[in-house]
Amino acid sequence: MSSKTGLDGHQVIFDGSGIGDFCPETSLLENFERQKIDIPNLCRKGKCGCCKLLLIKGNVRHEKQCVLCEEELEENIILACCAYSQSDIEIELY
């Protein structure tokens, strides 16, 4: 998987399907919304845990959140509202 795919951002595979480029300056949740893909979400601030995703491949930068425990973080669980792509990624709903 390459780390960058041009000017538009990082390639994202979601639940087994390529869904295009995500802007690394915008949260995964906001990128999903731009792609017209609905994923569960409520608070948009890392407090409810509704938007949990499993990071299968790649790297994300995770902003401050208070709902994921250390075990979940070690298992590559991320929150779409607080995560930003740092490379091409593969993710799925958790």
Backbone bond lengths (Angstrom), bond angles and torsions (degrees), N, CA, C in turn:
res aa  C-N    CA-C-N  psi(-1)  N-CA   C-N-CA  omega(-1)  CA-C   N-CA-C  phi
1 M - - - 1.444 - - 1.520 108.72 -
2 S 1.298 118.27 126.45 1.455 119.99 179.42 1.517 110.24 -75.74
3 S 1.329 116.19 159.52 1.455 118.88 -177.14 1.512 112.29 -84.16
4 K 1.314 119.69 -20.78 1.458 121.39 -178.79 1.519 108.70 -151.52
5 T 1.334 117.32 141.77 1.463 120.32 -175.82 1.513 111.11 -120.35
6 G 1.296 118.64 46.61 1.448 119.81 177.60 1.504 112.06 103.24
7 L 1.324 114.39 -165.97 1.461 120.69 -172.29 1.520 113.58 -74.33
8 D 1.318 118.44 -24.39 1.448 120.47 -173.22 1.516 115.11 -80.54
9 G 1.305 119.00 -19.95 1.453 118.89 179.30 1.503 113.28 139.41
10 H 1.328 114.10 -149.59 1.458 121.91 -174.82 1.522 110.22 -109.29
11 Q 1.330 115.05 140.10 1.462 120.58 176.64 1.525 109.59 -69.89
12 V 1.328 116.20 139.32 1.461 121.98 -178.79 1.520 109.89 -125.83
13 I 1.321 115.09 130.33 1.460 122.06 170.96 1.526 105.62 -107.94
14 F 1.324 116.37 122.69 1.460 122.40 -177.08 1.518 109.10 -122.82
15 D 1.327 116.88 121.64 1.466 122.70 -178.09 1.528 111.69 49.22
16 G 1.351 116.00 41.54 1.452 122.04 174.38 1.512 116.46 88.36
17 S 1.333 118.47 -4.67 1.463 121.24 -178.72 1.521 111.29 -119.17
18 G 1.315 116.16 137.27 1.457 119.89 174.18 1.515 109.45 -70.12
19 I 1.327 116.87 129.70 1.466 119.25 -177.74 1.523 112.94 -119.42
20 G 1.328 117.30 8.85 1.453 119.68 174.53 1.511 113.93 107.17
21 D 1.334 114.18 -165.46 1.455 122.07 -177.29 1.520 111.82 -88.13
22 F 1.332 115.84 139.61 1.457 122.06 173.59 1.519 108.59 -112.85
23 C 1.302 116.71 136.72 1.454 122.73 177.28 1.529 109.27 -73.93
24 P 1.331 119.27 125.66 1.458 121.03 -177.72 1.525 114.24 -71.51
25 E 1.332 118.28 -13.54 1.468 120.91 178.96 1.525 112.12 -89.81
26 T 1.328 116.52 -1.90 1.464 122.58 -177.54 1.523 108.87 -120.95
27 S 1.322 116.84 141.83 1.472 120.08 -178.56 1.523 110.69 -59.77
28 L 1.328 115.26 156.80 1.460 119.38 176.64 1.526 110.51 -57.27
29 L 1.326 117.15 -40.34 1.465 120.64 -179.83 1.528 110.98 -59.23
30 E 1.315 116.84 -46.51 1.466 119.99 179.45 1.529 111.19 -65.56
31 N 1.321 117.04 -36.36 1.459 120.25 175.78 1.522 111.25 -64.84
32 F 1.325 117.64 -41.39 1.469 120.61 175.73 1.523 110.01 -58.62
33 E 1.309 116.64 -44.68 1.463 120.16 -179.51 1.528 111.46 -62.24
34 R 1.324 117.44 -38.94 1.470 120.94 176.75 1.521 111.64 -63.26
35 Q 1.337 116.28 -31.40 1.467 121.86 178.57 1.534 111.53 -85.45
36 K 1.326 116.76 0.98 1.480 122.89 -178.75 1.527 111.52 62.67
37 I 1.348 115.69 37.69 1.459 122.30 177.35 1.521 107.54 -110.86
38 D 1.317 116.17 119.39 1.461 121.01 179.74 1.518 110.05 -87.02
39 I 1.322 115.58 126.87 1.460 121.30 169.50 1.519 106.70 -126.67
40 P 1.331 117.39 152.66 1.464 119.53 -178.78 1.532 110.73 -57.93
41 N 1.330 116.18 135.93 1.458 121.61 174.85 1.517 109.47 -162.85
42 L 1.321 116.02 150.83 1.464 121.24 177.67 1.527 111.53 -133.85
43 C 1.324 116.81 -67.50 1.463 120.28 -168.96 1.519 114.46 -81.82
44 R 1.339 117.64 -29.85 1.466 123.72 -179.17 1.530 113.26 64.24
45 K 1.352 116.90 17.08 1.464 121.25 -176.36 1.524 113.50 -133.11
46 G 1.318 119.00 12.16 1.456 121.43 178.00 1.514 114.76 76.86
47 K 1.330 116.61 25.52 1.466 120.13 -177.14 1.524 114.44 -112.48
48 C 1.344 117.72 -21.34 1.469 118.60 -173.93 1.536 113.05 -103.17
49 G 1.322 118.76 -27.99 1.461 121.74 -179.44 1.513 114.39 80.34
50 C 1.298 117.67 7.98 1.463 122.00 -176.78 1.534 112.67 -67.22
51 C 1.332 117.51 -27.73 1.466 121.12 -173.51 1.526 112.70 -102.43
52 K 1.323 117.66 34.90 1.465 121.27 -178.98 1.523 111.56 -64.99
53 L 1.321 114.72 137.08 1.453 123.10 175.93 1.521 108.60 -130.38
54 L 1.311 115.73 156.17 1.455 121.71 173.24 1.519 107.32 -103.07
55 L 1.329 116.68 121.67 1.451 122.41 175.98 1.524 108.08 -85.63
56 I 1.320 116.49 112.89 1.460 122.22 -177.00 1.529 110.75 -89.61
57 K 1.331 116.41 -44.15 1.464 122.20 -179.88 1.509 109.19 -143.12
58 G 1.323 115.12 151.75 1.451 120.79 174.78 1.519 112.83 96.93
59 N 1.325 114.75 -172.91 1.459 121.25 -176.33 1.516 111.27 -129.71
60 V 1.320 114.73 141.29 1.461 121.33 173.78 1.526 108.93 -130.13
61 R 1.315 114.45 154.08 1.461 121.46 169.75 1.519 105.57 -98.04
62 H 1.329 116.46 128.42 1.459 121.01 -176.08 1.517 108.90 -110.11
63 E 1.321 116.74 119.66 1.456 122.03 177.66 1.527 110.39 -75.16
64 K 1.297 116.12 175.47 1.460 122.87 -179.45 1.534 111.03 -56.33
65 Q 1.314 114.66 132.57 1.461 122.50 176.63 1.526 106.93 -149.13
66 C 1.318 116.87 162.08 1.465 118.52 -178.08 1.522 113.36 -129.33
67 V 1.326 118.29 8.90 1.455 119.72 -174.29 1.533 114.12 -103.06
68 L 1.324 118.33 -27.57 1.465 120.46 -178.15 1.523 110.76 -82.16
69 C 1.325 115.35 132.76 1.465 119.76 176.92 1.534 108.64 -85.52
70 E 1.309 115.47 168.58 1.463 121.41 -178.64 1.531 111.78 -57.20
71 E 1.321 116.82 -39.92 1.466 121.55 179.15 1.528 111.47 -61.62
72 E 1.330 117.02 -43.38 1.467 120.51 178.75 1.531 110.60 -64.24
73 L 1.315 116.68 -41.33 1.463 120.19 178.70 1.520 110.61 -62.07
74 E 1.320 117.41 -40.67 1.462 121.79 178.32 1.525 111.79 -66.48
75 E 1.332 117.28 -26.75 1.468 122.38 178.80 1.524 112.29 -89.54
76 N 1.344 117.01 11.50 1.467 123.61 178.35 1.524 113.58 65.43
77 I 1.314 116.41 33.10 1.465 120.31 171.87 1.525 106.79 -83.82
78 I 1.318 116.21 132.87 1.460 121.48 179.71 1.522 109.35 -130.23
79 L 1.307 116.61 165.71 1.461 122.35 175.31 1.522 108.45 -108.42
80 A 1.311 117.05 127.15 1.460 121.06 -178.51 1.523 112.10 -60.35
81 C 1.323 117.70 -31.54 1.461 120.45 -177.73 1.523 113.11 -75.87
82 C 1.318 117.37 -16.79 1.471 121.87 -175.62 1.516 113.60 -118.44
83 A 1.320 118.26 -0.45 1.463 121.54 -174.79 1.525 110.65 -108.46
84 Y 1.335 114.65 143.20 1.456 123.27 -178.87 1.524 107.80 -129.68
85 S 1.327 117.52 131.74 1.467 120.03 -178.46 1.522 110.32 -64.75
86 Q 1.327 115.16 139.71 1.463 122.21 175.75 1.520 110.85 -119.50
87 S 1.322 116.37 -4.35 1.462 123.69 177.87 1.520 106.03 -162.12
88 D 1.324 116.97 -179.96 1.454 119.93 169.20 1.525 105.98 -60.51
89 I 1.331 116.88 141.48 1.460 119.91 -177.20 1.521 111.69 -135.36
90 E 1.329 113.76 156.75 1.462 121.70 170.26 1.517 106.08 -124.37
91 I 1.332 115.77 126.51 1.463 121.85 -176.56 1.524 109.98 -138.53
92 E 1.326 115.29 161.25 1.453 120.46 173.34 1.523 109.06 -147.75
93 L 1.320 115.79 159.49 1.464 119.62 176.16 1.508 109.46 -61.70
94 Y 1.297 116.60 143.03 1.444 121.80 -179.29 1.515 109.37 -99.66
